[in-house]
Amino acid sequence: MRTLVRLLLGTTVVAAGMVGGATAVQAAPTGCTLETGVPADGARVRCTSGTGEARVGITCLVRKPGDPFEVIHYGPWVGVGAYSSQACGGGPTLVDAWYETR
């Protein structure tokens, strides 16, 4: 399901960029590094060049007796050179991490 969400978000960003007159090259940060475990049970991303913004996304596993479930969290959108960080916090376990650019 997250793959579908990523695809839909990507389509929305491209369509908005075309309406606004910006090109994909102008809006895409590059040199991005994703780190997990920073902060603990979380992840962060930092892009070193290009323009636009990036944010980290994580999936956390919440282990409730008999009913574990996953929750998706996003860090803030940040510009080139800044970190976008997010942690599961409070006991959930990090199970996946990725980043998005715009």
mmCIF file of the C-alpha atoms, coordinates in Angstrom:
data_MODEL
# 
_entry.id   MODEL 
# 
loop_
_atom_site.group_PDB 
_atom_site.id 
_atom_site.type_symbol 
_atom_site.label_atom_id 
_atom_site.label_alt_id 
_atom_site.label_comp_id 
_atom_site.label_asym_id 
_atom_site.label_entity_id 
_atom_site.label_seq_id 
_atom_site.pdbx_PDB_ins_code 
_atom_site.Cartn_x 
_atom_site.Cartn_y 
_atom_site.Cartn_z 
_atom_site.occupancy 
_atom_site.B_iso_or_equiv 
_atom_site.pdbx_formal_charge 
_atom_site.auth_seq_id 
_atom_site.auth_comp_id 
_atom_site.auth_asym_id 
_atom_site.auth_atom_id 
_atom_site.pdbx_PDB_model_num 
ATOM 1   C CA . MET A 1 1   ? 0.000  0.000   0.000   1.00 0.00 ? 1   MET A CA 1 
ATOM 2   C CA . ARG A 1 2   ? 2.844  2.427   0.732   1.00 0.00 ? 2   ARG A CA 1 
ATOM 3   C CA . THR A 1 3   ? 4.150  1.922   -2.801  1.00 0.00 ? 3   THR A CA 1 
ATOM 4   C CA . LEU A 1 4   ? 0.802  3.092   -4.156  1.00 0.00 ? 4   LEU A CA 1 
ATOM 5   C CA . VAL A 1 5   ? 0.935  6.121   -1.855  1.00 0.00 ? 5   VAL A CA 1 
ATOM 6   C CA . ARG A 1 6   ? 4.435  6.969   -3.055  1.00 0.00 ? 6   ARG A CA 1 
ATOM 7   C CA . LEU A 1 7   ? 3.308  6.691   -6.653  1.00 0.00 ? 7   LEU A CA 1 
ATOM 8   C CA . LEU A 1 8   ? 0.290  8.915   -6.047  1.00 0.00 ? 8   LEU A CA 1 
ATOM 9   C CA . LEU A 1 9   ? 2.405  11.503  -4.221  1.00 0.00 ? 9   LEU A CA 1 
ATOM 10  C CA . GLY A 1 10  ? 4.933  11.489  -7.050  1.00 0.00 ? 10  GLY A CA 1 
ATOM 11  C CA . THR A 1 11  ? 2.187  12.035  -9.601  1.00 0.00 ? 11  THR A CA 1 
ATOM 12  C CA . THR A 1 12  ? 0.750  14.899  -7.581  1.00 0.00 ? 12  THR A CA 1 
ATOM 13  C CA . VAL A 1 13  ? 4.144  16.595  -7.271  1.00 0.00 ? 13  VAL A CA 1 
ATOM 14  C CA . VAL A 1 14  ? 4.852  16.283  -10.991 1.00 0.00 ? 14  VAL A CA 1 
ATOM 15  C CA . ALA A 1 15  ? 1.416  17.641  -11.904 1.00 0.00 ? 15  ALA A CA 1 
ATOM 16  C CA . ALA A 1 16  ? 1.796  20.552  -9.491  1.00 0.00 ? 16  ALA A CA 1 
ATOM 17  C CA . GLY A 1 17  ? 5.262  21.292  -10.867 1.00 0.00 ? 17  GLY A CA 1 
ATOM 18  C CA . MET A 1 18  ? 3.916  21.406  -14.419 1.00 0.00 ? 18  MET A CA 1 
ATOM 19  C CA . VAL A 1 19  ? 1.111  23.785  -13.436 1.00 0.00 ? 19  VAL A CA 1 
ATOM 20  C CA . GLY A 1 20  ? 3.518  26.034  -11.526 1.00 0.00 ? 20  GLY A CA 1 
ATOM 21  C CA . GLY A 1 21  ? 6.049  26.125  -14.352 1.00 0.00 ? 21  GLY A CA 1 
ATOM 22  C CA . ALA A 1 22  ? 8.853  24.434  -12.385 1.00 0.00 ? 22  ALA A CA 1 
ATOM 23  C CA . THR A 1 23  ? 10.736 21.508  -13.844 1.00 0.00 ? 23  THR A CA 1 
ATOM 24  C CA . ALA A 1 24  ? 11.620 18.292  -12.058 1.00 0.00 ? 24  ALA A CA 1 
ATOM 25  C CA . VAL A 1 25  ? 15.308 19.239  -12.197 1.00 0.00 ? 25  VAL A CA 1 
ATOM 26  C CA . GLN A 1 26  ? 14.649 22.462  -10.290 1.00 0.00 ? 26  GLN A CA 1 
ATOM 27  C CA . ALA A 1 27  ? 12.711 20.684  -7.560  1.00 0.00 ? 27  ALA A CA 1 
ATOM 28  C CA . ALA A 1 28  ? 14.867 17.620  -6.900  1.00 0.00 ? 28  ALA A CA 1 
ATOM 29  C CA . PRO A 1 29  ? 17.507 17.586  -4.171  1.00 0.00 ? 29  PRO A CA 1 
ATOM 30  C CA . THR A 1 30  ? 20.458 15.264  -4.818  1.00 0.00 ? 30  THR A CA 1 
ATOM 31  C CA . GLY A 1 31  ? 23.199 13.654  -2.762  1.00 0.00 ? 31  GLY A CA 1 
ATOM 32  C CA . CYS A 1 32  ? 20.688 12.404  -0.201  1.00 0.00 ? 32  CYS A CA 1 
ATOM 33  C CA . THR A 1 33  ? 21.797 10.074  2.601   1.00 0.00 ? 33  THR A CA 1 
ATOM 34  C CA . LEU A 1 34  ? 19.321 8.049   4.660   1.00 0.00 ? 34  LEU A CA 1 
ATOM 35  C CA . GLU A 1 35  ? 20.449 6.876   8.097   1.00 0.00 ? 35  GLU A CA 1 
ATOM 36  C CA . THR A 1 36  ? 18.530 4.525   10.393  1.00 0.00 ? 36  THR A CA 1 
ATOM 37  C CA . GLY A 1 37  ? 18.920 4.317   14.155  1.00 0.00 ? 37  GLY A CA 1 
ATOM 38  C CA . VAL A 1 38  ? 19.477 8.101   14.321  1.00 0.00 ? 38  VAL A CA 1 
ATOM 39  C CA . PRO A 1 39  ? 17.581 8.944   16.490  1.00 0.00 ? 39  PRO A CA 1 
ATOM 40  C CA . ALA A 1 40  ? 17.117 5.578   18.216  1.00 0.00 ? 40  ALA A CA 1 
ATOM 41  C CA . ASP A 1 41  ? 14.206 3.647   16.658  1.00 0.00 ? 41  ASP A CA 1 
ATOM 42  C CA . GLY A 1 42  ? 14.044 6.252   13.909  1.00 0.00 ? 42  GLY A CA 1 
ATOM 43  C CA . ALA A 1 43  ? 15.729 7.603   10.799  1.00 0.00 ? 43  ALA A CA 1 
ATOM 44  C CA . ARG A 1 44  ? 16.932 10.816  9.219   1.00 0.00 ? 44  ARG A CA 1 
ATOM 45  C CA . VAL A 1 45  ? 17.775 12.090  5.750   1.00 0.00 ? 45  VAL A CA 1 
ATOM 46  C CA . ARG A 1 46  ? 19.998 14.933  4.561   1.00 0.00 ? 46  ARG A CA 1 
ATOM 47  C CA . CYS A 1 47  ? 20.538 16.063  0.981   1.00 0.00 ? 47  CYS A CA 1 
ATOM 48  C CA . THR A 1 48  ? 23.736 17.920  0.090   1.00 0.00 ? 48  THR A CA 1 
ATOM 49  C CA . SER A 1 49  ? 22.988 19.514  -3.280  1.00 0.00 ? 49  SER A CA 1 
ATOM 50  C CA . GLY A 1 50  ? 20.293 20.545  -5.699  1.00 0.00 ? 50  GLY A CA 1 
ATOM 51  C CA . THR A 1 51  ? 17.178 22.483  -4.797  1.00 0.00 ? 51  THR A CA 1 
ATOM 52  C CA . GLY A 1 52  ? 13.823 21.627  -3.336  1.00 0.00 ? 52  GLY A CA 1 
ATOM 53  C CA . GLU A 1 53  ? 13.043 19.725  -0.159  1.00 0.00 ? 53  GLU A CA 1 
ATOM 54  C CA . ALA A 1 54  ? 13.259 16.233  1.326   1.00 0.00 ? 54  ALA A CA 1 
ATOM 55  C CA . ARG A 1 55  ? 11.588 14.420  4.211   1.00 0.00 ? 55  ARG A CA 1 
ATOM 56  C CA . VAL A 1 56  ? 12.086 11.078  5.909   1.00 0.00 ? 56  VAL A CA 1 
ATOM 57  C CA . GLY A 1 57  ? 9.316  8.512   6.219   1.00 0.00 ? 57  GLY A CA 1 
ATOM 58  C CA . ILE A 1 58  ? 9.271  5.589   8.639   1.00 0.00 ? 58  ILE A CA 1 
ATOM 59  C CA . THR A 1 59  ? 7.066  2.632   9.458   1.00 0.00 ? 59  THR A CA 1 
ATOM 60  C CA . CYS A 1 60  ? 6.815  1.674   13.130  1.00 0.00 ? 60  CYS A CA 1 
ATOM 61  C CA . LEU A 1 61  ? 5.504  -1.629  14.469  1.00 0.00 ? 61  LEU A CA 1 
ATOM 62  C CA . VAL A 1 62  ? 3.311  -1.178  17.539  1.00 0.00 ? 62  VAL A CA 1 
ATOM 63  C CA . ARG A 1 63  ? 3.198  -4.471  19.451  1.00 0.00 ? 63  ARG A CA 1 
ATOM 64  C CA . LYS A 1 64  ? -0.065 -4.734  21.300  1.00 0.00 ? 64  LYS A CA 1 
ATOM 65  C CA . PRO A 1 65  ? -0.884 -8.137  22.768  1.00 0.00 ? 65  PRO A CA 1 
ATOM 66  C CA . GLY A 1 66  ? -2.711 -10.101 20.079  1.00 0.00 ? 66  GLY A CA 1 
ATOM 67  C CA . ASP A 1 67  ? -3.043 -7.082  17.771  1.00 0.00 ? 67  ASP A CA 1 
ATOM 68  C CA . PRO A 1 68  ? 0.257  -5.647  16.436  1.00 0.00 ? 68  PRO A CA 1 
ATOM 69  C CA . PHE A 1 69  ? -0.100 -2.951  13.781  1.00 0.00 ? 69  PHE A CA 1 
ATOM 70  C CA . GLU A 1 70  ? 2.090  -0.631  11.707  1.00 0.00 ? 70  GLU A CA 1 
ATOM 71  C CA . VAL A 1 71  ? 2.011  3.164   11.758  1.00 0.00 ? 71  VAL A CA 1 
ATOM 72  C CA . ILE A 1 72  ? 3.628  5.495   9.206   1.00 0.00 ? 72  ILE A CA 1 
ATOM 73  C CA . HIS A 1 73  ? 5.235  8.760   10.354  1.00 0.00 ? 73  HIS A CA 1 
ATOM 74  C CA . TYR A 1 74  ? 6.945  11.516  8.375   1.00 0.00 ? 74  TYR A CA 1 
ATOM 75  C CA . GLY A 1 75  ? 9.592  14.023  9.376   1.00 0.00 ? 75  GLY A CA 1 
ATOM 76  C CA . PRO A 1 76  ? 9.300  17.668  8.342   1.00 0.00 ? 76  PRO A CA 1 
ATOM 77  C CA . TRP A 1 77  ? 10.067 18.868  4.811   1.00 0.00 ? 77  TRP A CA 1 
ATOM 78  C CA . VAL A 1 78  ? 13.512 20.505  4.936   1.00 0.00 ? 78  VAL A CA 1 
ATOM 79  C CA . GLY A 1 79  ? 15.787 22.262  2.488   1.00 0.00 ? 79  GLY A CA 1 
ATOM 80  C CA . VAL A 1 80  ? 19.185 21.125  1.232   1.00 0.00 ? 80  VAL A CA 1 
ATOM 81  C CA . GLY A 1 81  ? 21.736 20.787  4.035   1.00 0.00 ? 81  GLY A CA 1 
ATOM 82  C CA . ALA A 1 82  ? 19.209 20.228  6.831   1.00 0.00 ? 82  ALA A CA 1 
ATOM 83  C CA . TYR A 1 83  ? 18.143 16.960  8.472   1.00 0.00 ? 83  TYR A CA 1 
ATOM 84  C CA . SER A 1 84  ? 14.590 15.618  8.421   1.00 0.00 ? 84  SER A CA 1 
ATOM 85  C CA . SER A 1 85  ? 14.301 13.220  11.378  1.00 0.00 ? 85  SER A CA 1 
ATOM 86  C CA . GLN A 1 86  ? 11.564 11.068  12.831  1.00 0.00 ? 86  GLN A CA 1 
ATOM 87  C CA . ALA A 1 87  ? 11.504 8.439   15.590  1.00 0.00 ? 87  ALA A CA 1 
ATOM 88  C CA . CYS A 1 88  ? 8.994  5.751   16.488  1.00 0.00 ? 88  CYS A CA 1 
ATOM 89  C CA . GLY A 1 89  ? 9.243  6.606   20.190  1.00 0.00 ? 89  GLY A CA 1 
ATOM 90  C CA . GLY A 1 90  ? 7.429  5.083   23.134  1.00 0.00 ? 90  GLY A CA 1 
ATOM 91  C CA . GLY A 1 91  ? 8.127  1.420   22.446  1.00 0.00 ? 91  GLY A CA 1 
ATOM 92  C CA . PRO A 1 92  ? 7.238  0.839   18.776  1.00 0.00 ? 92  PRO A CA 1 
ATOM 93  C CA . THR A 1 93  ? 9.976  -0.684  16.625  1.00 0.00 ? 93  THR A CA 1 
ATOM 94  C CA . LEU A 1 94  ? 11.296 0.777   13.355  1.00 0.00 ? 94  LEU A CA 1 
ATOM 95  C CA . VAL A 1 95  ? 10.615 -1.661  10.490  1.00 0.00 ? 95  VAL A CA 1 
ATOM 96  C CA . ASP A 1 96  ? 11.141 0.488   7.354   1.00 0.00 ? 96  ASP A CA 1 
ATOM 97  C CA . ALA A 1 97  ? 12.588 3.862   6.361   1.00 0.00 ? 97  ALA A CA 1 
ATOM 98  C CA . TRP A 1 98  ? 12.661 5.884   3.140   1.00 0.00 ? 98  TRP A CA 1 
ATOM 99  C CA . TYR A 1 99  ? 12.755 9.470   1.978   1.00 0.00 ? 99  TYR A CA 1 
ATOM 100 C CA . GLU A 1 100 ? 10.798 11.613  -0.446  1.00 0.00 ? 100 GLU A CA 1 
ATOM 101 C CA . THR A 1 101 ? 11.848 14.690  -2.401  1.00 0.00 ? 101 THR A CA 1 
ATOM 102 C CA . ARG A 1 102 ? 9.972  17.546  -3.979  1.00 0.00 ? 102 ARG A CA 1 
# 
